[in-house]
Amino acid sequence: MSFTGGGPLGVVEVYEFKPGKMVALQWWELREALSRCSGNDSSFRLGWVVARIDCGSGEAWLEVPKMGLRARIDLSLKNVEDRSLLVFSERGFEGKAEFYSGAYYKLASVEAGMPPTLEINGIHMHRVVEGGPWRDAVRKASLAVKRGFRVLDVGTGLGYTAEASLRRGARLVYTIEVDENVLSMAAINPWSWGLLSPRVRVLKADAFDALDFFGDGVFDAVIHDPPRFMESTSTLYSLEFYKKLYRVLRKGGLLYHYTGEPGKSRRINLPGRVSSLLREAGFEVLGYRGRVLGVLAVKR
């Protein structure tokens, strides 16, 4: 699934995002697909790809031409309304999109018509309000990304921010994810397959170390979407890390830094702390953006 890149990336692992012949469907997508069995047009959107449903002789088959997948669908599943996603392969129904590997990973539906979210140990890795994960990614990208930009996306997740950056016109997106289990979930999620774009480079690495392999001022924008602040993730909120972000960003480039509102009940001002450290690193802080729960800054 991966190889070691040479040249400017040295030993940072460039991840070959290459989904296999397996796909996860939300129950509403499955219901919609099966409702087309009696219609003339069997094609429908499945995430970012076109799929079709083929029914006949009491059987139903899901076809995803882009992935070379043809999977038999158990018709008894069509009325299952569960937040869990259902995984299909050429062998048919494989089970739910969830597994345990040091932590509990799960793809879960948010609302009909929207991409799913990722949960780790029951914690949402995306905002699931105000339009869900995709619209949140669009709002973040719109703050920092313009046509022709080279973008650094720290925290790939399911790839929604990278895809939103492409749709804003980014000519190249480097996206960094340290957890291969997360990338495995993205590989079966059709809403993540924007990561297949030739304009995306997925790096499987610790972002703190990966930044050392980039030259000065190589990015026009940075979207930093770290996991929630805790001891194990504190380096991604550190002055040293912010200095690295400052170095790889060109003069005039924008940084969006997701902070959320953790510790509000304990009067912990994380956005204020982040803003102070960003200033110390050399950024001009443009302020906290409540719509996307993050801090916007610029390199002057």
FITORZA-474831 format. One line per 8 residues: number of its first residue (from 1); their letters; for each residue x, y, z of C-alpha. Coordinates in pm, whole numbers, always signed. Layout:
BEGIN
NUM> A> X Y Z ~ ...
This chain:
BEGIN
1> MSFTGGGP> +0 +0 +0 ~ +295 +235 +32 ~ +651 +306 -71 ~ +938 +517 +54 ~ +975 +835 -143 ~ +1310 +967 -257 ~ +1416 +1315 -357 ~ +1285 +1603 -146
9> LGVVEVYE> +1084 +1377 +83 ~ +1379 +1168 +197 ~ +1245 +888 +418 ~ +895 +1023 +467 ~ +652 +756 +352 ~ +443 +847 +50 ~ +122 +651 +87 ~ -23 +493 -225
17> FKPGKMVA> -392 +558 -170 ~ -537 +277 -376 ~ -880 +146 -268 ~ -939 -219 -338 ~ -1258 -385 -459 ~ -1450 -307 -142 ~ -1693 -26 -65 ~ -1889 +99 +235
25> LQWWELRE> -2247 +222 +183 ~ -2463 +424 +414 ~ -2806 +274 +470 ~ -2975 +565 +293 ~ -2749 +513 -11 ~ -2839 +145 -17 ~ -3210 +221 +16 ~ -3191 +476 -266
33> ALSRCSGN> -2999 +235 -490 ~ -3246 -48 -439 ~ -3540 +184 -505 ~ -3404 +220 -859 ~ -3442 -148 -932 ~ -3782 -87 -1087 ~ -3673 +221 -1282 ~ -3508 +258 -1620
41> DSSFRLGW> -3210 +462 -1499 ~ -3001 +253 -1259 ~ -2706 +493 -1233 ~ -2655 +699 -916 ~ -2385 +888 -730 ~ -2198 +693 -467 ~ -1977 +944 -295 ~ -1757 +1099 -565
49> VVARIDCG> -1805 +816 -818 ~ -2085 +689 -1039 ~ -2233 +351 -951 ~ -2525 +151 -1078 ~ -2767 -105 -942 ~ -2855 -413 -1146 ~ -3162 -607 -1043 ~ -3309 -920 -1190
57> SGEAWLEV> -3430 -1268 -1097 ~ -3472 -1164 -736 ~ -3110 -1050 -705 ~ -2945 -711 -682 ~ -2589 -623 -778 ~ -2394 -307 -706 ~ -2148 -205 -975 ~ -1878 +61 -933
65> PKMGLRAR> -1702 +72 -1273 ~ -1422 +306 -1159 ~ -1315 +52 -897 ~ -1390 -257 -1106 ~ -1631 -376 -839 ~ -1942 -590 -878 ~ -2097 -689 -546 ~ -2409 -888 -470
73> IDLSLKNV> -2650 -712 -232 ~ -2861 -906 +13 ~ -3210 -762 -36 ~ -3293 -829 +329 ~ -3057 -543 +420 ~ -3256 -274 +240 ~ -3459 -173 +544 ~ -3168 -155 +785
81> EDRSLLVF> -3156 +201 +917 ~ -2831 +207 +1111 ~ -2568 +477 +1150 ~ -2305 +214 +1073 ~ -2191 +178 +713 ~ -2230 -157 +539 ~ -1928 -301 +358 ~ -1960 -492 +30
89> SERGFEGK> -1703 -677 -178 ~ -1724 -922 -466 ~ -1815 -1182 -203 ~ -2119 -978 -100 ~ -2195 -824 +240 ~ -1882 -824 +458 ~ -2017 -660 +773 ~ -2015 -312 +921
97> AEFYSGAY> -1741 -55 +864 ~ -1590 -81 +1210 ~ -1292 -256 +1365 ~ -1064 -252 +1666 ~ -690 -193 +1630 ~ -563 -39 +1950 ~ -870 +188 +1929 ~ -1224 +141 +1799
105> YKLASVEA> -1269 +283 +1447 ~ -1609 +329 +1286 ~ -1759 +498 +980 ~ -2096 +644 +1078 ~ -2375 +826 +895 ~ -2459 +1182 +990 ~ -2762 +1261 +773 ~ -2904 +1159 +436
113> GMPPTLEI> -2723 +1318 +145 ~ -2410 +1387 +348 ~ -2075 +1204 +366 ~ -2020 +991 +676 ~ -1802 +1081 +969 ~ -1522 +885 +1132 ~ -1546 +791 +1497 ~ -1249 +676 +1706
121> NGIHMHRV> -1341 +535 +2045 ~ -1682 +697 +2002 ~ -1541 +1045 +1940 ~ -1635 +1223 +1617 ~ -1334 +1321 +1408 ~ -1548 +1577 +1221 ~ -1809 +1834 +1309 ~ -2149 +1673 +1259
129> VEGGPWRD> -2363 +1986 +1297 ~ -2440 +2273 +1058 ~ -2428 +2062 +744 ~ -2195 +1787 +858 ~ -1833 +1699 +772 ~ -1832 +1797 +405 ~ -1973 +2147 +446 ~ -1739 +2202 +738
137> AVRKASLA> -1444 +2106 +515 ~ -1567 +2346 +245 ~ -1587 +2632 +496 ~ -1232 +2563 +620 ~ -1088 +2547 +267 ~ -1268 +2866 +165 ~ -1081 +3061 +434 ~ -734 +2983 +302
145> VKRGFRVL> -735 +2824 -44 ~ -748 +2997 -383 ~ -706 +2875 -741 ~ -353 +2765 -823 ~ -244 +2728 -458 ~ -12 +2461 -323 ~ -181 +2346 -3 ~ -54 +2163 +304
153> DVGTGLGY> -333 +1971 +480 ~ -225 +1850 +825 ~ -454 +1567 +932 ~ -594 +1382 +630 ~ -871 +1198 +810 ~ -1119 +1090 +544 ~ -976 +1338 +294 ~ -1265 +1584 +291
161> TAEASLRR> -1047 +1894 +342 ~ -807 +1784 +67 ~ -1102 +1732 -170 ~ -1255 +2068 -74 ~ -919 +2233 -147 ~ -913 +2074 -492 ~ -1260 +2209 -560 ~ -1137 +2554 -463
169> GARLVYTI> -881 +2519 -743 ~ -570 +2404 -557 ~ -313 +2277 -805 ~ -146 +2047 -551 ~ -234 +1925 -203 ~ +6 +1750 +32 ~ -196 +1584 +306 ~ -40 +1418 +613
177> EVDENVLS> -191 +1139 +824 ~ -7 +944 +1092 ~ -271 +672 +1150 ~ -285 +406 +878 ~ -612 +275 +1025 ~ -774 +605 +932 ~ -645 +574 +575 ~ -785 +219 +562
185> MAAINPWS> -1127 +360 +647 ~ -1088 +623 +375 ~ -1004 +349 +126 ~ -1351 +192 +157 ~ -1542 +521 +185 ~ -1647 +641 -164 ~ -1676 +996 -32 ~ -1298 +982 +31
193> WGLLSPRV> -1196 +885 -318 ~ -1107 +1243 -409 ~ -770 +1137 -261 ~ -717 +945 -586 ~ -666 +1275 -769 ~ -320 +1314 -930 ~ -312 +1656 -761 ~ -303 +1495 -415
201> RVLKADAF> -1 +1350 -236 ~ -80 +1149 +78 ~ +201 +1121 +332 ~ +181 +868 +613 ~ +396 +1034 +876 ~ +402 +1230 +1197 ~ +341 +1586 +1079 ~ +593 +1726 +1328
209> DALDFFGD> +871 +1528 +1156 ~ +734 +1546 +802 ~ +759 +1925 +784 ~ +1138 +1900 +801 ~ +1141 +1751 +450 ~ +982 +2054 +284 ~ +1170 +2359 +166 ~ +1111 +2716 +281
217> GVFDAVIH> +798 +2892 +155 ~ +676 +2604 -63 ~ +307 +2628 +34 ~ +55 +2903 -37 ~ -184 +2786 +236 ~ -188 +2552 +535 ~ -496 +2388 +686 ~ -401 +2248 +1025
225> DPPRFMES> -677 +2023 +1161 ~ -517 +1836 +1453 ~ -681 +1589 +1690 ~ -815 +1736 +2011 ~ -556 +1884 +2242 ~ -413 +1632 +2490 ~ -71 +1524 +2607 ~ -24 +1278 +2318
233> TSTLYSLE> -103 +1546 +2056 ~ +59 +1844 +2229 ~ +348 +1868 +1978 ~ +93 +1970 +1711 ~ +3 +2268 +1932 ~ +361 +2363 +2019 ~ +569 +2671 +1940 ~ +829 +2454 +1765
241> FYKKLYRV> +565 +2307 +1534 ~ +421 +2651 +1457 ~ +770 +2771 +1363 ~ +789 +2484 +1116 ~ +453 +2581 +966 ~ +575 +2940 +940 ~ +889 +2827 +756 ~ +713 +2616 +489
249> LRKGGLLY> +448 +2884 +421 ~ +528 +3159 +170 ~ +510 +3525 +260 ~ +146 +3632 +248 ~ +29 +3271 +288 ~ -264 +3187 +515 ~ -286 +2938 +797 ~ -617 +2802 +927
257> HYTGEPGK> -580 +2619 +1260 ~ -876 +2424 +1399 ~ -901 +2454 +1778 ~ -1262 +2380 +1861 ~ -1384 +2496 +2200 ~ -1239 +2235 +2437 ~ -1240 +2297 +2808 ~ -1497 +2574 +2785
265> SRRINLPG> -1657 +2460 +3108 ~ -1314 +2466 +3277 ~ -1235 +2813 +3142 ~ -946 +2689 +2926 ~ -893 +2927 +2636 ~ -723 +2707 +2375 ~ -782 +2951 +2084 ~ -616 +3222 +2294
273> RVSSLLRE> -321 +2998 +2376 ~ -280 +2899 +2012 ~ -302 +3262 +1898 ~ -31 +3366 +2143 ~ +207 +3092 +2025 ~ +139 +3167 +1659 ~ +235 +3530 +1716 ~ +553 +3416 +1890
281> AGFEVLGY> +629 +3198 +1585 ~ +603 +3505 +1360 ~ +243 +3493 +1234 ~ +0 +3781 +1232 ~ -317 +3643 +1386 ~ -630 +3759 +1204 ~ -863 +3626 +1471 ~ -1081 +3339 +1580
289> RGRVLGVL> -1346 +3227 +1331 ~ -1645 +3093 +1521 ~ -1814 +2943 +1214 ~ -1529 +2695 +1175 ~ -1404 +2697 +1536 ~ -1049 +2791 +1445 ~ -783 +3059 +1424 ~ -682 +3231 +1101
297> AVKR> -330 +3372 +1062 ~ -106 +3508 +788 ~ +270 +3510 +730 ~ +371 +3874 +671
